[in-house]
Amino acid sequence: GTVWLMLITLVSCIIPTVISEIYKIPLGMISVPPEKQIDQSFLLYGGTWSRMTPYIVGLWTGYLIYRSNKKPIKMEMWQVTLGWVTACIVALLIVYGIYPYNHYNKLYGFDRIPDQLVSDIYTGLFRGAWGLVLMWVVLACHSGYGGPVNSFLGHPSWQPLSRLTYGMFLTHIFVISLIVASEFRLKSLNHLNIIVETCGTLFITGIAAVLLSLLVEIPVMGLEKLLLTRNGGERKSETQKESQNKI
């Protein structure tokens, strides 16, 4: 099983790299020229084949947690420190490392034009690297090495929002598409506009997630509980009858 999972992980990194090289798509979002935006959107951003690496890293995470239940993960303090420092550096590089390629100056254009080889490597690895960062956070907190991060993420105040995260994940793309489709003219791209649009998107997505939870998730969970309880009750009654017959 692990060999197949390793093979799928490797393939999931190779696919976006090859697509980036064949279609000559630069890294980032802003620096993509108009003639490449459709390829970038459908082949790399929206295509499942290019976005499956974090999900595979999630499978690795579940596998390691399952293994840790039988054999707990033990680490020295220097290993824990190295893991957290590395995770922070990788996360910052993924987000801010491509800033020169996305920063546009009205007089001089983009600060730097990405080399195609750099674009290919970044495109193939950044999603998996981000998944590894999250995997470290989960494993460290699960194994007792989370420290203040575990205290913060495990605070009870997060529980109401945690019930909406998957619903927000399912509905956010439709909310974003609706907002983008409603724009009929060019708008100024500045920090204030982005903050306002982000807050509005989160608010509307939260409402959609609440409705999805009330109309779908909670009824299905109730039905599932009812069916499981009924099946469990029937099995229990059958077991009791068998025991009485034996007596």
MODELLER restraints for C-alpha pairs under 7 A, 6 or more apart:
rsr = mdl.restraints
at = mdl.atoms
rsr.add(forms.Gaussian(group=physical.xy_distance, feature=features.Distance(at['CA:9:A'], at['CA:53:A']), mean=6.39, stdev=0.5))
rsr.add(forms.Gaussian(group=physical.xy_distance, feature=features.Distance(at['CA:9:A'], at['CA:56:A']), mean=6.40, stdev=0.5))
rsr.add(forms.Gaussian(group=physical.xy_distance, feature=features.Distance(at['CA:12:A'], at['CA:49:A']), mean=6.96, stdev=0.5))
rsr.add(forms.Gaussian(group=physical.xy_distance, feature=features.Distance(at['CA:12:A'], at['CA:50:A']), mean=6.79, stdev=0.5))
rsr.add(forms.Gaussian(group=physical.xy_distance, feature=features.Distance(at['CA:12:A'], at['CA:52:A']), mean=6.35, stdev=0.5))
rsr.add(forms.Gaussian(group=physical.xy_distance, feature=features.Distance(at['CA:12:A'], at['CA:53:A']), mean=5.44, stdev=0.5))
rsr.add(forms.Gaussian(group=physical.xy_distance, feature=features.Distance(at['CA:13:A'], at['CA:53:A']), mean=6.72, stdev=0.5))
rsr.add(forms.Gaussian(group=physical.xy_distance, feature=features.Distance(at['CA:13:A'], at['CA:124:A']), mean=4.89, stdev=0.5))
rsr.add(forms.Gaussian(group=physical.xy_distance, feature=features.Distance(at['CA:13:A'], at['CA:125:A']), mean=6.13, stdev=0.5))
rsr.add(forms.Gaussian(group=physical.xy_distance, feature=features.Distance(at['CA:14:A'], at['CA:124:A']), mean=6.24, stdev=0.5))
rsr.add(forms.Gaussian(group=physical.xy_distance, feature=features.Distance(at['CA:15:A'], at['CA:50:A']), mean=6.36, stdev=0.5))
rsr.add(forms.Gaussian(group=physical.xy_distance, feature=features.Distance(at['CA:16:A'], at['CA:44:A']), mean=6.46, stdev=0.5))
rsr.add(forms.Gaussian(group=physical.xy_distance, feature=features.Distance(at['CA:16:A'], at['CA:50:A']), mean=5.05, stdev=0.5))
rsr.add(forms.Gaussian(group=physical.xy_distance, feature=features.Distance(at['CA:16:A'], at['CA:123:A']), mean=6.24, stdev=0.5))
rsr.add(forms.Gaussian(group=physical.xy_distance, feature=features.Distance(at['CA:16:A'], at['CA:124:A']), mean=5.17, stdev=0.5))
rsr.add(forms.Gaussian(group=physical.xy_distance, feature=features.Distance(at['CA:17:A'], at['CA:120:A']), mean=4.92, stdev=0.5))
rsr.add(forms.Gaussian(group=physical.xy_distance, feature=features.Distance(at['CA:17:A'], at['CA:121:A']), mean=6.42, stdev=0.5))
rsr.add(forms.Gaussian(group=physical.xy_distance, feature=features.Distance(at['CA:17:A'], at['CA:123:A']), mean=5.93, stdev=0.5))
rsr.add(forms.Gaussian(group=physical.xy_distance, feature=features.Distance(at['CA:17:A'], at['CA:124:A']), mean=4.49, stdev=0.5))
rsr.add(forms.Gaussian(group=physical.xy_distance, feature=features.Distance(at['CA:20:A'], at['CA:120:A']), mean=5.49, stdev=0.5))
rsr.add(forms.Gaussian(group=physical.xy_distance, feature=features.Distance(at['CA:21:A'], at['CA:120:A']), mean=5.97, stdev=0.5))
rsr.add(forms.Gaussian(group=physical.xy_distance, feature=features.Distance(at['CA:24:A'], at['CA:116:A']), mean=6.79, stdev=0.5))
rsr.add(forms.Gaussian(group=physical.xy_distance, feature=features.Distance(at['CA:25:A'], at['CA:36:A']), mean=6.41, stdev=0.5))
rsr.add(forms.Gaussian(group=physical.xy_distance, feature=features.Distance(at['CA:25:A'], at['CA:40:A']), mean=6.54, stdev=0.5))
rsr.add(forms.Gaussian(group=physical.xy_distance, feature=features.Distance(at['CA:26:A'], at['CA:32:A']), mean=5.92, stdev=0.5))
rsr.add(forms.Gaussian(group=physical.xy_distance, feature=features.Distance(at['CA:26:A'], at['CA:114:A']), mean=6.48, stdev=0.5))
rsr.add(forms.Gaussian(group=physical.xy_distance, feature=features.Distance(at['CA:26:A'], at['CA:116:A']), mean=6.46, stdev=0.5))
rsr.add(forms.Gaussian(group=physical.xy_distance, feature=features.Distance(at['CA:26:A'], at['CA:119:A']), mean=5.33, stdev=0.5))
rsr.add(forms.Gaussian(group=physical.xy_distance, feature=features.Distance(at['CA:27:A'], at['CA:119:A']), mean=4.74, stdev=0.5))
rsr.add(forms.Gaussian(group=physical.xy_distance, feature=features.Distance(at['CA:27:A'], at['CA:122:A']), mean=6.99, stdev=0.5))
rsr.add(forms.Gaussian(group=physical.xy_distance, feature=features.Distance(at['CA:27:A'], at['CA:123:A']), mean=6.48, stdev=0.5))
rsr.add(forms.Gaussian(group=physical.xy_distance, feature=features.Distance(at['CA:28:A'], at['CA:98:A']), mean=6.98, stdev=0.5))
rsr.add(forms.Gaussian(group=physical.xy_distance, feature=features.Distance(at['CA:28:A'], at['CA:102:A']), mean=6.55, stdev=0.5))
rsr.add(forms.Gaussian(group=physical.xy_distance, feature=features.Distance(at['CA:30:A'], at['CA:102:A']), mean=5.46, stdev=0.5))
rsr.add(forms.Gaussian(group=physical.xy_distance, feature=features.Distance(at['CA:31:A'], at['CA:101:A']), mean=6.45, stdev=0.5))
rsr.add(forms.Gaussian(group=physical.xy_distance, feature=features.Distance(at['CA:31:A'], at['CA:102:A']), mean=5.56, stdev=0.5))
rsr.add(forms.Gaussian(group=physical.xy_distance, feature=features.Distance(at['CA:44:A'], at['CA:50:A']), mean=5.40, stdev=0.5))
rsr.add(forms.Gaussian(group=physical.xy_distance, feature=features.Distance(at['CA:53:A'], at['CA:127:A']), mean=6.44, stdev=0.5))
rsr.add(forms.Gaussian(group=physical.xy_distance, feature=features.Distance(at['CA:53:A'], at['CA:128:A']), mean=5.23, stdev=0.5))
rsr.add(forms.Gaussian(group=physical.xy_distance, feature=features.Distance(at['CA:54:A'], at['CA:127:A']), mean=6.10, stdev=0.5))
rsr.add(forms.Gaussian(group=physical.xy_distance, feature=features.Distance(at['CA:54:A'], at['CA:128:A']), mean=5.34, stdev=0.5))
rsr.add(forms.Gaussian(group=physical.xy_distance, feature=features.Distance(at['CA:54:A'], at['CA:131:A']), mean=4.76, stdev=0.5))
rsr.add(forms.Gaussian(group=physical.xy_distance, feature=features.Distance(at['CA:57:A'], at['CA:128:A']), mean=6.99, stdev=0.5))
rsr.add(forms.Gaussian(group=physical.xy_distance, feature=features.Distance(at['CA:57:A'], at['CA:131:A']), mean=5.86, stdev=0.5))
rsr.add(forms.Gaussian(group=physical.xy_distance, feature=features.Distance(at['CA:57:A'], at['CA:132:A']), mean=6.66, stdev=0.5))
rsr.add(forms.Gaussian(group=physical.xy_distance, feature=features.Distance(at['CA:61:A'], at['CA:135:A']), mean=5.90, stdev=0.5))
rsr.add(forms.Gaussian(group=physical.xy_distance, feature=features.Distance(at['CA:73:A'], at['CA:143:A']), mean=6.22, stdev=0.5))
rsr.add(forms.Gaussian(group=physical.xy_distance, feature=features.Distance(at['CA:80:A'], at['CA:145:A']), mean=6.92, stdev=0.5))
rsr.add(forms.Gaussian(group=physical.xy_distance, feature=features.Distance(at['CA:87:A'], at['CA:133:A']), mean=5.13, stdev=0.5))
rsr.add(forms.Gaussian(group=physical.xy_distance, feature=features.Distance(at['CA:91:A'], at['CA:130:A']), mean=6.42, stdev=0.5))
rsr.add(forms.Gaussian(group=physical.xy_distance, feature=features.Distance(at['CA:91:A'], at['CA:133:A']), mean=6.67, stdev=0.5))
rsr.add(forms.Gaussian(group=physical.xy_distance, feature=features.Distance(at['CA:94:A'], at['CA:126:A']), mean=6.30, stdev=0.5))
rsr.add(forms.Gaussian(group=physical.xy_distance, feature=features.Distance(at['CA:100:A'], at['CA:111:A']), mean=5.31, stdev=0.5))
rsr.add(forms.Gaussian(group=physical.xy_distance, feature=features.Distance(at['CA:100:A'], at['CA:112:A']), mean=5.65, stdev=0.5))
rsr.add(forms.Gaussian(group=physical.xy_distance, feature=features.Distance(at['CA:101:A'], at['CA:110:A']), mean=6.33, stdev=0.5))
rsr.add(forms.Gaussian(group=physical.xy_distance, feature=features.Distance(at['CA:101:A'], at['CA:111:A']), mean=6.27, stdev=0.5))
rsr.add(forms.Gaussian(group=physical.xy_distance, feature=features.Distance(at['CA:101:A'], at['CA:112:A']), mean=5.19, stdev=0.5))
rsr.add(forms.Gaussian(group=physical.xy_distance, feature=features.Distance(at['CA:101:A'], at['CA:113:A']), mean=6.04, stdev=0.5))
rsr.add(forms.Gaussian(group=physical.xy_distance, feature=features.Distance(at['CA:101:A'], at['CA:114:A']), mean=6.33, stdev=0.5))
rsr.add(forms.Gaussian(group=physical.xy_distance, feature=features.Distance(at['CA:102:A'], at['CA:110:A']), mean=6.77, stdev=0.5))
rsr.add(forms.Gaussian(group=physical.xy_distance, feature=features.Distance(at['CA:103:A'], at['CA:110:A']), mean=5.66, stdev=0.5))
rsr.add(forms.Gaussian(group=physical.xy_distance, feature=features.Distance(at['CA:103:A'], at['CA:111:A']), mean=6.13, stdev=0.5))
rsr.add(forms.Gaussian(group=physical.xy_distance, feature=features.Distance(at['CA:104:A'], at['CA:110:A']), mean=4.32, stdev=0.5))
rsr.add(forms.Gaussian(group=physical.xy_distance, feature=features.Distance(at['CA:104:A'], at['CA:111:A']), mean=6.50, stdev=0.5))
rsr.add(forms.Gaussian(group=physical.xy_distance, feature=features.Distance(at['CA:140:A'], at['CA:146:A']), mean=5.14, stdev=0.5))
rsr.add(forms.Gaussian(group=physical.xy_distance, feature=features.Distance(at['CA:141:A'], at['CA:150:A']), mean=5.38, stdev=0.5))
rsr.add(forms.Gaussian(group=physical.xy_distance, feature=features.Distance(at['CA:164:A'], at['CA:209:A']), mean=5.83, stdev=0.5))
rsr.add(forms.Gaussian(group=physical.xy_distance, feature=features.Distance(at['CA:164:A'], at['CA:210:A']), mean=6.69, stdev=0.5))
rsr.add(forms.Gaussian(group=physical.xy_distance, feature=features.Distance(at['CA:167:A'], at['CA:209:A']), mean=4.50, stdev=0.5))
rsr.add(forms.Gaussian(group=physical.xy_distance, feature=features.Distance(at['CA:167:A'], at['CA:212:A']), mean=6.49, stdev=0.5))
rsr.add(forms.Gaussian(group=physical.xy_distance, feature=features.Distance(at['CA:167:A'], at['CA:213:A']), mean=6.86, stdev=0.5))
rsr.add(forms.Gaussian(group=physical.xy_distance, feature=features.Distance(at['CA:168:A'], at['CA:205:A']), mean=5.70, stdev=0.5))
rsr.add(forms.Gaussian(group=physical.xy_distance, feature=features.Distance(at['CA:168:A'], at['CA:206:A']), mean=6.16, stdev=0.5))
rsr.add(forms.Gaussian(group=physical.xy_distance, feature=features.Distance(at['CA:168:A'], at['CA:209:A']), mean=5.06, stdev=0.5))
rsr.add(forms.Gaussian(group=physical.xy_distance, feature=features.Distance(at['CA:171:A'], at['CA:205:A']), mean=6.37, stdev=0.5))
rsr.add(forms.Gaussian(group=physical.xy_distance, feature=features.Distance(at['CA:171:A'], at['CA:208:A']), mean=6.68, stdev=0.5))
rsr.add(forms.Gaussian(group=physical.xy_distance, feature=features.Distance(at['CA:171:A'], at['CA:209:A']), mean=6.76, stdev=0.5))
rsr.add(forms.Gaussian(group=physical.xy_distance, feature=features.Distance(at['CA:172:A'], at['CA:205:A']), mean=5.52, stdev=0.5))
rsr.add(forms.Gaussian(group=physical.xy_distance, feature=features.Distance(at['CA:175:A'], at['CA:201:A']), mean=6.82, stdev=0.5))
rsr.add(forms.Gaussian(group=physical.xy_distance, feature=features.Distance(at['CA:175:A'], at['CA:205:A']), mean=6.44, stdev=0.5))
rsr.add(forms.Gaussian(group=physical.xy_distance, feature=features.Distance(at['CA:176:A'], at['CA:201:A']), mean=6.87, stdev=0.5))
